[in-house]
Amino acid sequence: VQLQASGGGLVQAGGSLRLSCAASRMILSVFWGYNMGWYRQTPGKEREMVAVISSDRATKYEDSVKGRFTISKDNTKRTVYLQMNSLKPEDTGVYYCNFKDANSDLWGQGTQVTVSS
């Protein structure tokens, strides 16, 4: 199963973007069981967690994005989203989606987000 990430781009500070990560061929019962997340990587740094949503929809955010970013999922579309508002230049990076359960750890291909000041 492949994860297809999209929605990145170039935006001015204060703007918004919505990232999507679709697993269109995934069986719904399998999709339900995954914990999902968005991670960000910048040059010279390790990939870091931005936001995660558990199988029962509990969410957790990195401190710098709290109140600005919202992670959600749509079971019928097999898609997880990251709504990013009030973007800052320090939000710039490549964003990766991740689906994880006890048996697998899946990553999307990454989508570039660039926030200009």
C-alpha positions in Angstrom: 0.0 0.0 0.0 1.4 3.4 -1.0 0.7 6.7 0.8 0.3 9.7 -1.5 1.1 13.0 0.1 0.1 16.3 -1.5 -0.7 19.9 -0.7 2.7 21.5 -0.1 3.8 24.7 -1.7 5.2 28.2 -1.3 3.2 30.5 0.9 3.8 33.8 2.7 4.1 34.0 6.4 0.6 34.1 7.9 -0.9 32.0 5.2 -2.4 28.6 5.2 -1.9 25.2 3.6 -3.6 21.9 3.9 -1.6 18.7 3.5 -3.3 15.5 2.5 -2.1 11.9 2.7 -4.2 9.3 1.0 -4.1 5.5 1.2 -6.7 4.9 -1.4 -6.2 1.2 -1.8 -6.2 0.5 1.9 -8.9 -1.7 3.4 -11.1 0.5 5.7 -10.7 -1.9 8.7 -6.9 -1.6 8.3 -7.0 2.2 8.0 -9.0 2.4 11.2 -6.3 0.6 13.1 -3.4 2.9 12.2 -1.9 5.7 14.3 -1.1 8.4 11.8 1.1 11.4 11.9 2.9 14.2 10.1 6.6 14.7 10.5 8.9 17.5 9.3 12.5 17.3 8.1 14.8 20.3 7.5 18.4 20.2 6.3 20.9 19.0 8.9 18.1 18.0 11.4 16.4 14.8 12.2 12.9 14.2 11.2 10.6 15.5 14.0 7.0 14.9 14.9 4.6 17.7 14.1 1.2 16.1 14.8 -0.2 12.7 15.4 -3.7 11.2 15.6 -4.3 7.9 17.1 -6.7 5.2 15.9 -9.3 6.6 18.4 -8.7 10.2 17.2 -6.6 11.4 20.2 -4.3 14.1 18.9 -0.9 15.4 20.0 1.1 18.3 18.6 4.6 19.6 18.7 4.7 22.7 21.0 5.5 25.2 18.3 2.4 24.3 16.2 -0.2 24.1 18.9 -3.1 26.3 18.2 -2.1 26.7 14.5 -2.1 23.2 13.0 -4.9 20.7 13.1 -4.6 17.0 12.2 -7.7 15.1 11.2 -8.7 12.0 9.2 -11.5 10.9 6.9 -12.1 7.2 7.1 -14.3 7.1 4.0 -11.5 8.8 1.9 -8.7 6.8 3.6 -7.0 10.2 4.1 -5.3 12.1 6.9 -5.0 15.9 6.8 -2.8 18.6 8.3 -4.4 22.0 8.3 -1.7 24.6 8.8 -2.7 28.1 9.6 -0.7 31.2 10.6 2.4 29.7 9.0 5.8 30.9 10.0 9.2 30.7 8.1 10.3 28.2 10.7 7.6 25.8 9.6 9.5 25.3 6.3 10.6 21.8 5.6 9.6 18.6 3.9 6.6 17.1 5.5 6.1 13.3 5.6 3.0 11.4 6.5 3.2 8.2 8.5 0.9 5.3 9.3 2.0 3.0 12.0 0.6 -0.1 13.8 2.0 -3.1 15.5 3.0 -4.7 12.3 3.9 -2.0 9.9 5.4 1.5 9.6 4.5 3.3 6.3 5.8 6.6 5.0 4.6 8.9 2.3 7.0 10.4 -0.2 7.2 13.9 1.4 5.8 17.2 0.3 7.8 20.5 0.5 6.4 23.4 2.5 8.2 26.7 2.1 7.1 29.8 4.1 8.5 33.1 3.0 8.9 36.0 5.4 
